[in-house]
Amino acid sequence: MEQDQKTMTPQQAEEQAYRQHVEQTTPKYSLPARMAKAFLTGGLICVLGQFFLNYATNRMGIDQETAGSWCSLLLVLISVLLTGFKLYTKCVDWGGAGALVPITGFANSVASAAIEYQKEGQVFGIGCKIFTIAGPVILYGIFSSWVLGLLYWGWNYLVM
């Protein structure tokens, strides 16, 4: 129940003013629209990747595994270039998680850290800060693959 201004304590009036400020400044989003934009953005990235994959296998005669490597490399390159020209941020603003989830989002996060800290120098700027995002991801990937490999070995040991 809202109290009128005369019976409020100063703390209650401050809390009400803060709630009104938060209500006014918090952006209002439509969840279905955000989900549709994320779906479209992620889908377009995947369609581009599939185009690279099909082109490499059908037109250039590259085997599937090598074509997949080239596809990943090209998607990362495009993401880093768009990050450098400050265009990937606009894609993320519009597409949300659709632009952040694929490999392009990871490349964007690594490249943006390198760009942000380049003024601190090659070693202490780019060299150190580029692993702010990449380091934990690489560590988690190696550790989880080690655990899964151990479980796989244990399963095969028990079954045979």
N, C-alpha and C positions, 0 to 999 in steps of 0.2 A: 504494500500500500504506500502510495506517495504521500509524504508529509508536505504540508504547505510551508513556504519559505519562513514564516514567522516562528514555527515550532522546531525548526531544524537547528542542530548544533552546527558550529562552524565545520567540524569534520564531516558531518553528513552532507552539508552543502558542497563541500569540496569534492566528496565522492560522487555526488550527483552531477556536478559540473564535469568531472573526469569521464563518467559514463556517457554523457552527452557528447563530449569531444570525441571519444572513441567511436560512438555510433555515427558521427558525421564524417570522420576521416577514414573509417574502414571501408574499403571498396566492396561494392555489391557485385557478386558474380552469379551467373546462371550456371549451375552444375551441368545440365545437359549440353549447353553450348560449349563449355570448357572441355567436356569429354569428347564432343564431336570434333573440335579443333585439334585436340591431342591425337585423336584417331587419324584425322586427315594428315597431320604433320608427320607422324610416325609412319603412316602408310605411304606417303610420298617419298620419304627417305628409303623405305624398303623397296618401292617400285624402282627408284633410281639404282639401288644396289642390284636388283634383279636384272635391270637393263644392262648394267655393266657385266654381270655374270653371263647373261645370254649372249651378249655381243662377243665376249671373249671366247666362249665355247663354240658358238655357231659360226661366227665370221672369221675369227682369228685362229681357230683350231687348237686352242689351249685346253688342256685337260681340266676337269672339274675342280680339282684341289688347287691347282695353280691359279685358275680363274677366280676362285674364292679369295685367295690371298690378294690378288690384284684388285678385286672388288673392295675388300676391306681397306687396302692402302689408298685407293682413290676416294673412298668416303671420308677417311681420316684427313686426307689432303684437302678436300673441299671444305670440311669443317674447320680446319685450321686457317685456311685462307679467308673464309667468311668471318671467323673470329678476329683475324687481323684487320679486316676492313670494317669491323664493328657491325656486321650484318647478322651474325648468328644470334646475338642478343635479341634482335627484333623477332627472329624466328621463334625463340624461346618465349618471348613475351606473348606472342600470338598463339603458338602451339603448345605451350606448357610442357608437360611431361612427355609428350610425343617427340619433342626435339631433344629431350635430356636423357631418355632411356637408351637409345641405340648407341653404337660405338661412336657416333658423331658427338654425342653429348659428353662422353669421356674425353675425347680429343679436344673439345671446346674447353672443358674445365682445366686440362693440362696447359693448353696454349694460352688461355686467359691469365693463368698464374704466371707464366713466363713473360707475357707482355706487360703485366702489371708491375713486375719487379725488375724489369730490364734496366731501369735507371740505377739500380744498386750494383750493377756490374755483371760480368759474365759468370763468375764463380759464385759469389755470395748472393747475387740476385737471381738470375735465371737458374743456375746450377742447383741451388738449394731449394728455391721455392717451387720449382717444377715438380718436385716429388712430394709437395704438400698434399696433393690429391692422388698422384700416381702411386706413391709409396704404400699407403694403406691398402689400396686396391690390389697391387702386385703381391703384397704380403698375404692378404686374405686369400687370393687365388692360389698361391703356392701352398699355404697351410691347408686349405680345404682340399686341394688335390692330393696332398700327402695323407690326410685323414681318410679320404675316399679310397686311395690306393691301399692303405693299410687294411681297411674294412674289406676290400675286394680280395686281398691276399688271404686274410683270415677266413673269409667265406669259402674260397677255393681250397684252403688247407683243411677245413672241417668237412667239406663235401667229399673230397677225394680221399 
